[in-house]
């Protein structure tokens, strides 16, 4: 194993431990020392790789959203290219739904931790702002993908559609449905697809055939 491979493996181990610790204990109660112990590395190793605790949380969220330590942004990955190449709403959402659901399953709890931390820790506010901006970017990408394949309802502007998708993929909502209300991630995915079709599309009945009960 090369030095680069070992470093990548160590980074992944730290991020995995950080994800679990932040969700379990919250941002304030989580320490770099505890994270280092859980990952089986030294405190200086964590600090050398990530610097501050807020930077580590930001990296853990990116790791969770992507599902790996590769630097390629989600919307530049192969699944997004395949989605962009589809012709119909059904095909487009059939690719988007599982990717979105899996990303939410991995990252929603961490994102909620970041938002809660930002209320008390000023250093976390830029992280929370960036997460909101990224969610808006994802919502816009989804809406533009829909608009290329079918018309929106006449009364729905692009901005209104983006706001709607932005709310549907709110991590607080995902956590509330899957943790408090007992939904499975798959049920969330079907609800997302059905909601997008019902709320935004002019011909929702035809597009909604991919939304399964």
C-alpha positions, 0 to 999 in steps of 0.5 A, spaced: 500 500 500 502 506 498 503 512 502 497 516 499 493 510 499 494 509 507 493 517 508 486 516 504 484 510 508 486 514 515 482 520 512 476 515 511 477 512 518 477 519 521 471 521 517 467 515 519 468 515 526 467 523 526 460 522 523 458 517 528 460 521 534 457 528 531 450 524 530 451 521 537 453 526 541 452 533 538 457 538 536 459 541 542 460 535 546 464 531 541 472 532 542 477 531 537 480 527 542 474 522 542 474 522 535 481 520 534 480 515 539 474 512 535 478 512 529 485 509 532 489 515 530 493 520 534 490 527 536 495 530 532 494 526 526 486 529 526 489 536 527 494 535 521 489 532 516 483 537 518 485 543 523 479 545 527 473 541 529 468 545 524 472 543 518 472 536 520 464 536 521 464 540 514 469 534 511 464 529 515 458 532 511 461 532 504 464 525 505 457 522 508 453 526 502 458 523 497 459 516 500 466 516 499 472 521 500 473 522 492 473 530 491 468 530 485 462 534 487 455 530 487 452 533 481 459 532 476 458 524 478 456 519 473 449 518 476 448 526 474 451 525 467 446 519 466 440 523 469 442 528 464 442 524 458 435 521 460 429 523 455 423 522 460 421 525 467 420 518 469 427 516 467 430 522 470 427 521 477 428 514 477 436 515 477 435 522 482 430 518 487 435 513 490 441 517 489 438 523 493 435 518 498 442 514 500 445 521 500 440 523 505 440 517 509 448 518 510 448 525 511 441 528 514 443 527 521 450 530 520 447 536 517 442 537 522 448 537 527 451 543 523 445 547 523 444 546 531 451 548 532 451 554 528 446 557 533 451 557 538 458 557 535 459 562 530 465 558 527 459 554 524 455 559 521 459 559 514 458 551 514 451 552 515 450 557 510 454 553 505 450 547 506 443 551 505 447 554 499 448 547 496 441 545 497 439 550 493 444 548 488 441 541 488 434 543 488 435 548 482 439 542 478 433 538 479 428 543 477 432 544 471 432 537 469 424 537 470 423 543 466 427 540 460 423 534 460 416 536 461 412 543 463 411 546 470 404 547 472 402 554 469 402 558 476 409 555 478 415 559 476 422 556 476 424 560 483 417 557 486 419 550 484 426 551 486 423 553 493 419 547 493 424 542 492 429 545 497 423 544 502 422 537 500 429 535 501 430 539 508 434 534 512 430 536 518 424 533 514 428 527 512 430 525 520 423 527 522 420 522 517 425 516 518 426 517 525 420 520 528 415 517 524 418 511 522 418 511 515 423 507 511 428 511 506 425 508 500 418 510 503 421 517 503 424 517 496 417 515 493 414 520 497 419 525 494 418 523 487 410 523 488 410 530 491 415 533 486 410 530 480 404 532 484 406 539 486 410 542 480 408 538 473 403 540 469 401 533 467 403 530 474 398 524 473 403 521 467 409 523 470 407 520 477 407 513 474 414 511 477 412 513 484 410 507 487 406 505 493 
